[in-house]
Amino acid sequence: MIHAAGHDSCESRFHQEEKFINRVCSNKSRPFYRIGIAFAGFLLWVTVQGMLSLFLGFIENDILNIAVAAFLALAVLLPLWRLVPGVTQKLGADNSSVVAAVTFILFCPFLIIAVRTGLEYIGFNFGWFQFAMALLLLAANEEVICRGFFLDVLSFRGKRIVGLLFSSVIFAYLHVTNDCVSVPGILNIFLVGVLFGLIRFLSNGLVYPILIHWLWNLVTGMVFGWSVSGHTMLPSLFRPVIRPPWGGFGPEESILMTIAIAGCLVVIGKKMFSFENKSLISVR
């Protein structure tokens, strides 16, 4: 029988932490307990982020300010996060070859579009690096909250698929107020949330979801010069000569994105179900 790397330790940790939850609440009230943790954690994070953003007022650029404040505010989630069992390890990086294949499938259509529409070089300055690091912090922030905290907390009865769907809905909801938002864009962001969650299962951690999320924003927004989920104020090395085939929300609303995600899900699905005990779907 083939097991996912780190599964035994994850399962043992699940049972140890479940004993604590059993002492706190009954079997019927446990889902409400988890919902309370999720709500309290998000509210606390938003509040602390706002306070830190004001404290860091000397960082005048809005994106840089929010990125640093949001990342530092993640610390307040840790005590609440520890109250529930994790569905995987936090920093695992297993199945690198499959993750690399999925990343290629996701990016490939847009690399082709960039070549076909043409790119005009704008220039480079030191501020580009600052924004690149800000995007890394923002990617880490969204992945820790959605694919980490929410996915773990909302995996009722140890069912990862439940946490995966709920966390993906929350991830999509966080983008509904972005500029030029569209229904296809939000649906694709939901699917991306599912994809990144499955990559966490497959890789046994958050490292690859964070890196792929960051690379997506970096390449599409700060290399190709496209809008990223409605954000257009990023410095870029190039700009498109011909307008790409999507609206102001960016490539996230393109049918190409839907097709690419579907291809990624097929690859991951085949790998997941190759495990005889399907341990990537749930924690026993």
KADA-V919701 format. One record per residue. RES is the residue in three letters. SS is DSSP state (H for helix, E for strand, L for the rest). PSI is psi in radians with two decimals (NA if undefined). NEAR is the number of other ideal C-beta (glycine too) atoms within 10 Angstrom. Layout:
res & ss & psi & near
RES & SS & PSI & NEAR
RES & SS & PSI & NEAR
This chain:
res & ss & psi & near
MET & L & 2.35 & 6
ILE & L & 2.34 & 8
HIS & L & 2.60 & 12
ALA & L & 2.48 & 21
ALA & L & 2.33 & 17
GLY & L & 0.05 & 16
HIS & H & -0.73 & 18
ASP & H & -0.78 & 11
SER & H & -0.65 & 11
CYS & H & -0.74 & 19
GLU & H & -0.72 & 16
SER & H & -0.76 & 10
ARG & H & -0.65 & 15
PHE & H & -0.83 & 17
HIS & H & -0.66 & 12
GLN & H & -0.78 & 10
GLU & H & -0.50 & 15
GLU & H & -0.54 & 15
LYS & H & -0.68 & 8
PHE & H & -0.79 & 12
ILE & H & -0.66 & 15
ASN & H & -0.57 & 11
ARG & H & -0.45 & 7
VAL & H & -0.73 & 10
CYS & L & 2.85 & 14
SER & L & 2.96 & 8
ASN & L & -0.68 & 9
LYS & L & -0.58 & 7
SER & L & -0.14 & 11
ARG & H & -0.72 & 17
PRO & H & -0.65 & 14
PHE & H & -0.60 & 10
TYR & H & -0.77 & 16
ARG & H & -0.74 & 22
ILE & H & -0.69 & 14
GLY & H & -0.72 & 14
ILE & H & -0.77 & 20
ALA & H & -0.81 & 21
PHE & H & -0.80 & 11
ALA & H & -0.73 & 13
GLY & H & -0.78 & 21
PHE & H & -0.76 & 17
LEU & H & -0.74 & 10
LEU & H & -0.73 & 15
TRP & H & -0.79 & 21
VAL & H & -0.75 & 12
THR & H & -0.83 & 12
VAL & H & -0.66 & 18
GLN & H & -0.78 & 20
GLY & H & -0.72 & 14
MET & H & -0.75 & 12
LEU & H & -0.64 & 17
SER & H & -0.70 & 18
LEU & H & -0.73 & 10
PHE & H & -0.59 & 12
LEU & L & 0.52 & 15
GLY & L & -0.35 & 8
PHE & L & -0.29 & 6
ILE & L & 1.70 & 17
GLU & L & -0.53 & 8
ASN & L & 2.20 & 13
ASP & H & -0.78 & 10
ILE & H & -0.77 & 17
LEU & H & -0.73 & 18
ASN & H & -0.86 & 19
ILE & H & -0.69 & 20
ALA & H & -0.82 & 23
VAL & H & -0.79 & 20
ALA & H & -0.77 & 21
ALA & H & -0.70 & 23
PHE & H & -0.79 & 18
LEU & H & -0.58 & 17
ALA & H & -0.28 & 21
LEU & H & -0.42 & 19
ALA & H & -0.52 & 10
VAL & H & -0.27 & 15
LEU & H & -0.41 & 22
LEU & H & -0.82 & 11
PRO & H & -0.68 & 10
LEU & H & -0.67 & 18
TRP & H & -0.61 & 19
ARG & L & -0.19 & 12
LEU & L & -0.27 & 16
VAL & L & 2.68 & 23
PRO & L & 2.48 & 20
GLY & L & 2.53 & 19
VAL & L & -0.35 & 26
THR & L & -3.08 & 26
GLN & L & 2.95 & 20
LYS & L & -0.60 & 14
LEU & E & 0.45 & 11
GLY & L & 2.73 & 20
ALA & L & 0.98 & 15
ASP & L & 2.95 & 18
ASN & L & 0.83 & 21
SER & H & -0.65 & 11
SER & H & -0.69 & 8
VAL & H & -0.73 & 18
VAL & H & -0.68 & 23
ALA & H & -0.72 & 11
ALA & H & -0.74 & 16
VAL & H & -0.73 & 26
THR & H & -0.73 & 17
PHE & H & -0.76 & 14
ILE & H & -0.71 & 19
LEU & H & -0.72 & 19
PHE & H & -0.47 & 17
CYS & H & -0.87 & 13
PRO & H & -0.58 & 17
PHE & H & -0.46 & 20
LEU & H & -0.70 & 12
ILE & H & -0.76 & 11
ILE & H & -0.73 & 19
ALA & H & -0.70 & 21
VAL & H & -0.74 & 9
ARG & H & -0.62 & 11
THR & H & -0.31 & 15
GLY & L & 2.56 & 11
LEU & E & 2.33 & 17
GLU & E & 2.18 & 9
TYR & E & 2.26 & 9
ILE & L & -0.83 & 12
GLY & L & 3.02 & 9
PHE & L & 2.47 & 11
ASN & L & 2.98 & 9
PHE & H & -0.52 & 6
GLY & H & -0.43 & 11
TRP & H & -0.76 & 16
PHE & H & -0.70 & 12
GLN & H & -0.79 & 16
PHE & H & -0.61 & 21
ALA & H & -0.73 & 17
MET & H & -0.61 & 14
ALA & H & -0.73 & 21
LEU & H & -0.60 & 23
LEU & H & -0.77 & 19
LEU & H & -0.71 & 20
LEU & H & -0.70 & 21
ALA & H & -0.78 & 21
ALA & H & -0.70 & 22
ASN & H & -0.87 & 23
GLU & H & -0.64 & 22
GLU & H & -0.71 & 27
VAL & H & -0.73 & 22
ILE & H & -0.88 & 22
CYS & H & -0.95 & 23
ARG & H & -0.19 & 29
GLY & H & -1.45 & 25
PHE & H & -1.01 & 24
PHE & H & -0.70 & 27
LEU & H & -0.75 & 30
ASP & H & -0.84 & 23
VAL & H & -0.63 & 28
LEU & L & 0.21 & 22
SER & L & 1.33 & 24
PHE & H & 2.44 & 13
ARG & H & 0.43 & 11
GLY & H & 0.19 & 16
LYS & E & 1.86 & 15
ARG & H & -0.58 & 21
ILE & H & -0.58 & 16
VAL & H & -0.84 & 16
GLY & H & -0.63 & 24
LEU & H & -0.82 & 24
LEU & H & -0.79 & 17
PHE & H & -0.77 & 21
SER & H & -0.56 & 27
SER & H & -0.64 & 23
VAL & H & -0.77 & 16
ILE & H & -0.73 & 19
PHE & H & -0.77 & 24
ALA & H & -0.71 & 20
TYR & H & -0.60 & 12
LEU & L & -0.23 & 15
HIS & L & 0.01 & 20
VAL & L & -0.32 & 10
THR & L & 0.04 & 8
ASN & L & 2.74 & 20
ASP & L & 2.55 & 13
CYS & L & 0.51 & 16
VAL & L & 2.56 & 18
SER & L & 2.76 & 17
VAL & H & -0.84 & 8
PRO & H & -0.64 & 16
GLY & H & -0.79 & 26
ILE & H & -0.70 & 20
LEU & H & -0.72 & 15
ASN & H & -0.61 & 26
ILE & H & -0.64 & 23
PHE & H & -0.80 & 19
LEU & H & -0.64 & 20
VAL & H & -0.68 & 25
GLY & H & -0.74 & 28
VAL & H & -0.78 & 21
LEU & H & -0.85 & 22
PHE & H & -0.61 & 26
GLY & H & -0.73 & 25
LEU & H & -0.60 & 25
ILE & H & -0.62 & 26
ARG & H & -0.79 & 28
PHE & H & -0.83 & 25
LEU & H & -0.72 & 24
SER & H & -0.13 & 24
ASN & L & 0.59 & 24
GLY & E & -3.08 & 23
LEU & L & -0.04 & 24
VAL & H & -0.92 & 21
TYR & H & -0.72 & 25
PRO & H & -0.69 & 28
ILE & H & -0.80 & 22
LEU & H & -0.76 & 18
ILE & H & -0.72 & 22
HIS & H & -0.81 & 24
TRP & H & -0.81 & 20
LEU & H & -0.66 & 17
TRP & H & -0.91 & 22
ASN & H & -0.68 & 23
LEU & H & -0.86 & 18
VAL & H & -0.84 & 16
THR & H & -0.67 & 23
GLY & H & -0.67 & 24
MET & H & -0.02 & 20
VAL & H & -0.96 & 16
PHE & L & -0.30 & 22
GLY & L & 0.43 & 20
TRP & L & 2.84 & 26
SER & L & 2.49 & 23
VAL & E & 1.80 & 22
SER & L & 0.69 & 24
GLY & L & -0.15 & 19
HIS & E & 2.21 & 18
THR & L & 0.06 & 14
MET & L & 0.27 & 12
LEU & L & 2.42 & 20
PRO & L & 2.48 & 17
SER & L & 2.62 & 21
LEU & L & -0.57 & 14
PHE & E & 2.93 & 17
ARG & E & 2.58 & 13
PRO & E & 2.41 & 17
VAL & L & -0.74 & 9
ILE & L & 2.40 & 10
ARG & L & 2.25 & 9
PRO & L & 2.80 & 20
PRO & L & 1.01 & 12
TRP & L & 3.02 & 21
GLY & L & -2.82 & 16
GLY & L & -0.28 & 14
PHE & L & -0.40 & 24
GLY & E & -3.07 & 25
PRO & H & -0.28 & 25
GLU & H & -0.36 & 27
GLU & H & 0.08 & 25
SER & L & 2.59 & 21
ILE & H & -0.45 & 12
LEU & H & -0.62 & 18
MET & H & -0.75 & 23
THR & H & -0.77 & 15
ILE & H & -0.75 & 12
ALA & H & -0.75 & 24
ILE & H & -0.72 & 19
ALA & H & -0.76 & 12
GLY & H & -0.72 & 17
CYS & H & -0.73 & 25
LEU & H & -0.60 & 17
VAL & H & -0.80 & 12
VAL & H & -0.82 & 17
ILE & H & -0.69 & 23
GLY & H & -0.75 & 12
LYS & H & -0.70 & 10
LYS & H & -0.76 & 19
MET & H & -0.83 & 18
PHE & L & 0.05 & 11
SER & L & -0.28 & 10
PHE & L & 2.12 & 15
GLU & L & -0.60 & 9
ASN & L & 0.07 & 13
LYS & L & 0.75 & 11
SER & L & -0.22 & 20
LEU & L & -0.23 & 25
ILE & L & -0.66 & 16
SER & E & 2.80 & 16
VAL & L & 2.19 & 21
ARG & L & NA & 9
